[in-house]
Amino acid sequence: MTLLHPRHRSALVFIACLALFTIGVTLAAQFGLVSTSFVKTLGKTLCLCLAALAMDLLWGYAGILSLGHMAFFALGGYMIGMWLMYARTEEIVVAALANGGLPATPEEVLQGIATQIFGVVGASDLPAIWSFAHSLPLQLALVVAVPGVLALVFGWLAFRSRVTGVYLSILTQAMTLALALYLFQNDSGLRGNNGLSGLQNLPGVTAGQDAVSLWFFWASAAALVVAYLGLHAIVSGKFGSVIRAIRDDEARVRFLGYSVEGYKLFVFTLTAVICALAGALYYPQAGIINPAELAPIASIYLAVWVAIGGRGRLYGAVIGAALVSLLSSWFTGGRVPSIPLGFGTLHWVDWWLVLLGLTFVCVTLFAPKGIGGLFDRFAGVHSPDRKGAALGPDQGALMEQEAKQ
Amino acid sequence: MRLIALLLAALCLMPLPGLAQEAARIVEENRALIEKPSRQTIGPVIAELAASGDAMADDILSAWADKRLVVRKSDGAMFIAKAEGGALALTALDGSPAGTAASTDVTELKPNAGVRGLIATALVQFTLSDPDPARRRAALASIAQDPTAEALEPLRAAIATEEDPALKGKKERLERLLTLRFDPATEARVAAIESFGADLGLDLRAALNPLVATTRVASATPPPGNIARELRPGSDLSEDEAYALLVAAGLAPARLTVQDQRAALLAHLRDGMVGGLPVAELNTQAARDRAYTALEASGAVPQAATEDEVRAALAAARFYDVYAEPDPAVTAAALAALDRIATRVGIMQAADLGLDALSLASIYFLAAIGLAITFGVMGVINMAHGEFITIGAYTGYVVQLFVPDYTLSILIALPLAFAVTFGAGVTMERLVIRHLYKRPLETLLATFGISIAVQQILKNVFGTQARPLTSPAWLDGALSFNDVVSISYIRIAIFVLALVFLAFFLWLMKRTRLGLEVRAVTQNPVMAASMGINPDRINMLTFGLGSGIAGIAGVAIGLFAKVTSELGTDYIVQSFMTVVVGGVGSIWGTLAGATMIGGLQKVIEFFNPSNTLAAQTYMILFIILFIQVRPRGIIALRGRAAGD
C-alpha cells in the first residue's frame, strides 16, 4: 500500500486528528456545550490554518518569504463579501418596495441597492466593479480570478527581474500596503474604510446562526483537508523536490535546466489562490471586512505562525496558526485573569503582544524548528551534521537545525 | 477721545480764521436743506462741505450722520453735541466750545438712511486723509474689503495728499482695483486692468473674477447683454441641466420623477387596475409610462414631460452663458488678464510644488538615513527601525514634560534621543542581530517580533492618544515669497537637519577611522578581522549609530506629526522603499531615492489634490515597476562593493 508509506504517515495522522476534532466540536455544539461564537472562532481559525498552509508551501518549501499574502486572503473575502452584501440588500430592498403598493421595477431595485450600500460613502450609483455582484457563480469565479491574476502579474514582474530574498519581502509588503491604501479611499468602490458588513447573514437562508456557523465550520475543515492532501501530494512528489532545491540553491537549479521562474510563479499564484479561498470562507464567519485587514502586519503574522509552528512541515504551519491565533483571541478577549504584581497588575490584554513578540524572537534564535521540533524529537528525527552550514547559499535556505536528516 | 483729538487738530488750524469759518458758513447758507434733507437735493451741500477744506467739516458731517447735530430751541443756533453725564456738551460749528445744555433744550437733526449713506461716502475722504496713518490704513482696509463705486472718487482725491509712500502705494493700487470695477469709462477700466499685467495678488483676482462671472440662460432668441458663449446641450452642459434651466425659465413643464409617477399611479389605483393596466404588470418602467400616459389622456393627472417632449423642448431652445458685466471690452480685457495671471500662477505653483517636494524628500531622507546605515551598509533588515523613530519622538515628549522652555527642550532632546536609541540599538544588536548576520529573512522576522513588543510597551506606557511635541515659537509661521509660494519654517529646519545628517554621514564614512573600519568590515569581515579590526565591535557601533540617527529623526518628525506608538510604522515601508529605490549601500542613492519618492508623491498629489491615499498607492505601484527597470536602484554599486 503506497498510502501507508512512512512518507504519508503525517498526512494520515493529521486528517485523523482533524476529523476527530470536527466530530467533537459538532457533537459539543449539538449538546450546547460550546457557544455559537466559539464555533465561529474555531471555523475562522481553520481558515487561518489554511492560509498558513499556503504560506508554508511558499516560504517553508519554496523559500519565498512573502509579506503580502494576507492581501490575497482579504481580496477573496471582499469578492465573496460583495455578493453576500448585494444579495442580502436586494432581499431587503425588494421587500421594502413591495410594501409600497406597486411591484418594483428593476431600475428601482438597482437604485435602492446602490443607495443602501453606498449611502454611507455619499454615493448612489453602483461602481463598475460591482457588475457581477448579482451572481454567485460569477463572484465565486472572481474569488479565484482576482487574487490569482494579481499574484500572477505581480509574481511575473518580480521573479522576472530576479527580485529575491528580503527585497521580495519588502516589495510584497509594499504591494499589500498599496492595496490597503487604495481600498481606504471612499471612491475605491468598496465602501472605503467602512468595508463590507453584515456578511454573516446568508441571503435566502432562514436557518439560525448556530446552524450556519456549523456549516461554515465543516466547510472550513473540508477545505483544510483537501488543501492539506493536495499540498502534501505536491511536496512529496518531484515538484516538491524541485521547489525545495530552489529554496536552498536557486542558481544551481537554474543551471540544471529547470525554469526556476516558472516554478516560483506557479507556487506564488497557487498559494495566493488558496489564501483567497481561505479568505472567502473566513469573512462570512467574521461578518465584516475592511481595508485594515490588508495592513502589512497581518501578512507578517502569517509568517510568524509558520515560523512558530516550524517551517517546511505542513502540519507545523497548521499547528502554529491554530495555537497562536487561538491564544491570541483568548488573551485579548479579556478572559484571562490578570496577574497581580507587587508594583502593579499585569493585564494580559495589554501585555499579550509583548509576550508574543518576545516569544517569537526566542523561537527564531533558539528553536528554529518551532513546535515541529517537538514532533521530530518524539519521532527520533535528527538534524544533519553539516558543521553549521545551511542547506544552501540562498537567503531562504533551511538552516542546519531546521533540516531533517 | 476722538473728539478731543479732533478739537486739538481744529485748534491748530485756528490761525486760518477764513478757512475755519468756511464750514459754518456753508451750513448757515443751506440751513433749510440741512434741517429737512432729502437724498435728491442734499448732494451738492455735502459735496461743498467736503470740499471746503475746513477741518470742522469732518466733525460736522460725522455728527450729522450720528444724529448729534442739534439745534438749540432757545435761539435756533446749531451745535455739535456730545453726551456728558446727564447733559450734552456743545461745540459750535467753528470748533469753539459752547457750554452744555440739557437734552430737552435741543432738537436733534435726524437724516434718513439715504442721506446718511451720502454723508458716509463723503466722510471716506476725511478718514482717507486723516492725520493718523493707522486710521488711514484702516479706512483703506475697509474699502478693500467692501469695495463700492462711491469710494472711488474720495479715494482718488486722497492720493495726491498722501505722504507715507507705503500708504500711497496701497491707495494707488486700491484706486486701480476700484477703477477697473466701477469707473464709468470703458477705456479707464481696460487701462486699469492692463496696468496690473500678471500681478499675483489675490485682491486683483477677487476684483477680476466678478467681471467674468456668467449666468446660464435658456431662451428661444439670443438674450440681450454681453454673451460669453452659446451652449449646446449634451456637450457643454448635460441634458438634465439644460432641461432644468428650461423648467426654471418657465419654458417647459417639470419632468416626472420616478417617485412622483409612483405616487400618481398609486393615487389612481382602482380595483387593482391603473390606467387600464393591472398592477402586477407595472414592474417595468415602460409599463408604468404607458399607464401614466393613459391617465394623462383621461385628464386624471397633470401633463408631465416624457422623454420625447423633453427632447423636442431641448431642440427648440437655445442656451447661453451671459456675463453679468455688460461691457464686452472690459470682459475681454479681464479674461486676458486672468489668462496671464493663470500662467504666472502655474509657474509659481510649480515652484511651490518643488518646495513641497523638497521638504517631503527631506522628511523621507531623515527617516531613511538610519536605515541607510543599518540596511544599506550592514545589510541588516531592521523592522524595528520605525520603533526607534517612535522612541526618539517620545524622548522629546518626555523632555518637554521636565523642561518647559521649548527651544532648550529640543536642544536637550536631540542628543538624548540619540543616546537612548543608540543604547537600544546596541542592546538589540548584542542580544539578537549578531546571531543572525547570515540570515536576513530570520533577522527580518526577529526584528519584527521586537517591533511589535516595543510598540505595545510604548502603548502601555504612554497610552493610545497622541502626545504633543511642541516646536519652539521661532519655528512657527512660514516664509512666504508671494501669495502662492510659501514654506513653513519647520520644514526649512527639517531640510537643514537632513543636509546636516548627509554631511555628517559623508564625513563619518569617508574621513574617520570608524568609517574606514565599517567599510572594511562590510566588504570583507574576515579580511578586516585579520587586519586587526574587531568586526563585533564595529558592527555594534554601526548598528547603534544607525539607530541613534533614527532617534534624532524621530524628534524632528514628532515636531510636525502626531506622536503615537504607531508613528514609526507609518514611515517604515516608505523608508525601506527609499533605500531600495535609491540603491542599497550608497548614501547618494538614499538621497536620490528620497528625492524621487518625495517629488513624485507631490506631483501625483497635485493632479489629484483631494486624495493623498491614492497618491501613496500610485507611488508604491510606481516603485514596484521601477524595480523592474533598475533592480539595484537608482545608484547601483558595482564590482566588489556590491557584495557579490
Interface residues (C-beta under 8 A of the other chain):
Chain A: L65 G100 G101 L102 P103 A104 T105 P106 E107 E108 F154 L157 A158 R160 S161 R162 V163 G165 V166 Y167 S169 I170 L171 Q173 A174 M175 L177 A178 L179 L181 Y182 F184 Q185 D187 P296 I297 I300 A303 V304 A307 D350 W351 L353 V354 L356 G357 L358 T359 F360 V361 T364 L365 P368 A390 Q395 G396 M399
Chain B: V258 R262 L265 L266 L269 V279 A280 L282 N283 T284 Q285 R288 I381 M383 V432 H435 L436 K438 R439 P440 L441 E442 L444 L445 A446 F448 G449 I450 S451 I452 A453 V454 Q455 Q456 I457 K459 N460 T569 V573 F576 M577 V580 N611 L613 A614 Q616 T617 I620 L621 I623 I624 L625 I627 Q628 P631
